Amino acid sequence: MTTSDMARSDRPGIWALIRRPLLALAGLTLLLGMTTFLAFVPMGPWNLVVSLAIAAAKVGIIVIVFMELTEGSGVQILAAGVGVFWLAFLFLLAFADYLSR
């Protein structure tokens, strides 16, 4: 076996490279369709709960597949956590301002 044959056999195929992003795209598209469909279904107070659950699933797909935080270093995970913390803090401040008026 020549060197070029060995190097060629070590490389992953195109399907192995694009399988995860394509599955993530399919999942995100499915969740988008569910969000659109459920926007027209009267569920009373459960609309918010279901919408937030779908949004959390979308965020999970993005974090796992595209941000690759499951294979990330501690610093990357810490940076993502700090970003979530500051976003929650800003929402808290905005909500406090809304309640004080």
C-alpha positions as CSV (number, residue, x, y, z in Angstrom):
1,M,0.0,0.0,0.0
2,T,1.4,3.4,-1.0
3,T,1.6,6.4,1.2
4,S,-1.1,8.2,-0.8
5,D,-3.5,5.2,-0.3
6,M,-2.9,5.2,3.4
7,A,-3.5,8.9,3.7
8,R,-6.7,8.6,1.7
9,S,-8.0,5.8,3.9
10,D,-7.4,7.8,7.1
11,R,-9.5,10.7,5.9
12,P,-13.2,10.6,6.8
13,G,-15.8,10.5,4.0
14,I,-17.9,13.5,3.1
15,W,-21.0,11.9,4.7
16,A,-19.1,11.6,8.0
17,L,-18.2,15.3,7.9
18,I,-21.7,16.7,7.1
19,R,-23.9,14.2,8.9
20,R,-24.1,16.0,12.3
21,P,-24.8,19.5,10.8
22,L,-27.4,18.0,8.4
23,L,-29.2,16.2,11.3
24,A,-29.0,19.4,13.3
25,L,-30.5,21.3,10.4
26,A,-33.3,18.7,10.2
27,G,-34.0,18.9,13.9
28,L,-34.0,22.7,13.9
29,T,-36.3,22.8,10.9
30,L,-38.7,20.3,12.6
31,L,-38.7,22.4,15.8
32,L,-39.4,25.5,13.7
33,G,-42.4,23.8,12.1
34,M,-43.6,22.8,15.6
35,T,-43.3,26.4,16.8
36,T,-45.2,27.7,13.8
37,F,-47.9,25.0,14.1
38,L,-48.4,25.5,17.9
39,A,-48.6,29.3,17.5
40,F,-52.1,28.7,16.0
41,V,-53.2,26.1,18.6
42,P,-55.0,27.5,21.6
43,M,-53.5,25.9,24.7
44,G,-54.1,28.6,27.2
45,P,-51.3,29.1,29.7
46,W,-49.4,26.2,28.3
47,N,-48.5,28.1,25.1
48,L,-45.6,29.8,27.0
49,V,-44.4,26.6,28.6
50,V,-44.3,24.7,25.3
51,S,-42.7,27.5,23.4
52,L,-39.9,27.8,26.0
53,A,-39.4,24.1,25.9
54,I,-39.0,24.2,22.1
55,A,-36.7,27.1,22.4
56,A,-34.5,25.3,24.9
57,A,-34.3,22.3,22.6
58,K,-33.2,24.6,19.8
59,V,-30.5,26.1,22.0
60,G,-29.4,22.6,23.0
61,I,-28.9,21.6,19.4
62,I,-27.0,24.7,18.6
63,V,-24.7,24.4,21.7
64,I,-24.0,20.7,21.2
65,V,-23.6,20.6,17.4
66,F,-22.4,24.0,16.2
67,M,-20.6,25.4,19.3
68,E,-19.2,21.9,20.1
69,L,-19.2,22.6,23.9
70,T,-19.3,18.9,24.7
71,E,-15.8,18.6,23.3
72,G,-14.7,22.1,24.4
73,S,-12.2,23.0,27.0
74,G,-13.1,24.3,30.4
75,V,-12.5,27.9,29.3
76,Q,-15.0,27.6,26.4
77,I,-17.6,26.1,28.7
78,L,-16.9,28.8,31.3
79,A,-17.2,31.6,28.7
80,A,-20.6,30.2,27.5
81,G,-21.8,30.0,31.1
82,V,-20.7,33.5,31.8
83,G,-22.6,34.6,28.7
84,V,-25.8,32.9,29.9
85,F,-25.3,34.5,33.3
86,W,-25.0,38.0,31.9
87,L,-27.9,37.5,29.6
88,A,-30.1,36.4,32.6
89,F,-28.8,39.4,34.6
90,L,-29.7,41.9,31.8
91,F,-33.2,40.3,31.5
92,L,-33.5,40.7,35.3
93,L,-32.6,44.3,35.2
94,A,-35.0,45.0,32.3
95,F,-37.8,43.2,34.2
96,A,-37.0,45.2,37.3
97,D,-37.2,48.4,35.4
98,Y,-40.5,47.4,33.9
99,L,-42.0,46.5,37.3
100,S,-40.8,49.8,38.8
101,R,-42.7,52.0,36.4
